Amino acid sequence: MIRCPRGAPQPRQAASCRPRFPAKKPDLRQTSEMDVTARAPEQSLVPVVICAPEHRRALLWAAILASSMGFIDSSVTANALPAMRAALGASLPQAQWFSGIYLLALTALILVGGALGDRFGTARGFGLGIVLFTVSSLGCALARGPEAMILARGLQGVAAALMVPGSMALIGRAFPREERGAALGLWAAASIATASAGPVVAGLCLMVDPVAGWRWIFALNLPLGAVSLWLLARFALPDPGRPGVPIDFVGAGLATAGFGLVAYGLSAETGESLVLMAVGFAVLAGFLLWEARCPAPMIRLSMFRVRRFSAINLATFLLYFAVTGIGFYLPMTAVSAWGADALAMVAAFLPGALMIALLSTRMGKLADRLGPARFLVVGALLVAVAQAGLAVTAHEALYWTRAVPLMWLSGFGMALLVAPLTTVVMTSASDADQGTASGINNAVARAASLLAVALMGRMAAAGYGAIGAETPGFGVIASAPAHIAATGAGFGHIAALAALASLASAIVSAWGLRRGGPQAGQLTARR
């Protein structure tokens, strides 16, 4: 016990002699402490007790279940879009926004979501995200029109921006440093598997009910959200948060407006699309200027002076742009024109999801031993070859003998590079910037997905219209020969662009991971 000197007559001197760490309950003394952050130095030494040691596993499962909902719903609409369009009477641009609005909210707000959790308490922010996501999922399941679906999906994206960073922070504060890596590894493996399994889940639901099965896709979130929320309420201790943590609301608003205008301009069927995109890019330029001058920015731009960090994020953008475009529009093409059904969609996407889930850990270990560059380059090249094959054979409309094997090849390529990509992201940043680096890379991937859905939809419509001017439209289920030919032409444009983007990702990885240039941590003092 620390005692004050007898002669200390002033209360302020006595107070300064008090222990810097508040007393902990005996049964909680093994819990982990809050990570030190540069944004709240006055509170960086105060330990935050988030749970008892025996309850860490329960909170880990709460984090996995909640974040899995967010990752599944980022890709789950791809297979269900034809059924959703038919049931809700949606046009192609409206159908694009079923996914685009979710990605827009998640892209622009994910970094702010982490800061909100820091300010108001990790458990409180995480729990709010679960509640909002569950309620908005119910709204998606009950939607009766495209406008209601877009609104509910936007609320899902806002909720996911709280849940995803909140789940990582919850694990980081529940587990001591020596156990944290294994816990985060399990969370990452589950996240990768569930994101890849989104189209599979949609296909299985549509197999059970081809007409209304897409509603069950969203209804499945209700029990998952309830279990996750119960685990959090039952085992998490009160977390007061850190009121002094700053939040960049201006940056979040600029990012939302900029990406939203660009995406809407790409998907708009009006003459103002170029104006909207120009304004959107101008707003994004303003966002970068604001981030460069903001005292507490969402994105610390100085991190991009490290070549490896810049290169891996550019490679991530190109790769996820390509993969999301194929994953979003292949099911629409196959179901609407190639005669595929829900079972066929499962056959195309399930092997890739399984390969990613089963091989990611092994590929990560091999990359640690042999270096990540070759895995990133070879994996992206395999994805590019598969997408080029889809572009060349799209006019044949042969799903089982062309598209399915090529999707398996693409899945294997992704399994090679997913874990090494994460490793490069984290090793390209200093220890103090690990959380920021992860958040930036996640936001980059979501931004790429958002722009892919918008831009490739425009390309598909243009390619379709060049052949099928009198046909019902891209993505509409029909069997007329002209419709099949036009759909193949539209998807061929998408696959060709995706192949070029994946090839560019491989080139960027090969260039960016060579030796030389500033390394992680060398720029810390110049922030």
Secondary structure, 3 states (H helix, E strand, C coil): CCCCCCCCCCHHHHHHCCCCCCCCCHHHCCCCCCCCCCCCHHHCCCCCCCCCHHHHHHHHHHHHHHHHHHHHHHHCHHHHHHHHHHHHCCCHHHHHHHHHHHHHHHHHHHHHHHHHHHHHCHHHHHHHHHHHHHHHHHHHHHCCCHHHHHHHHHHHHHHHHHHHHHHHHHHHHHCCHHHHHHHHHHHHHHHHHHHHHHHHHHHHHHHHCCCCHHHHHHHCHHHHHHHHHHHHHHHCCCCCCCCCCCCCHHHHHHHHHHHHHHHHHHHCCCCCHHHHHHHHHHHHHHHHHHHHHCCCCCCCHHHHHCHHHHHHHHHHHHHHHHHHHHHHHHHHHHHHHCCCCHHHHHHHHHHHHHHHHHHHHHHHHHHHHHCCHHHHHHHHHHHHHHHHHHHHHHHHCCHHHHHHHHHHHHHHHHHHHHHHHHHHHHHCCCHHHHHHHHHHHHHHHHHHHHHHHHHHHHHHHHHHHHHCCCCCCCCCCCCCHHHHHHHHHHHHHHHHHHHHHHHHHHHHHHHHCCCCCCCCCCCHHHC
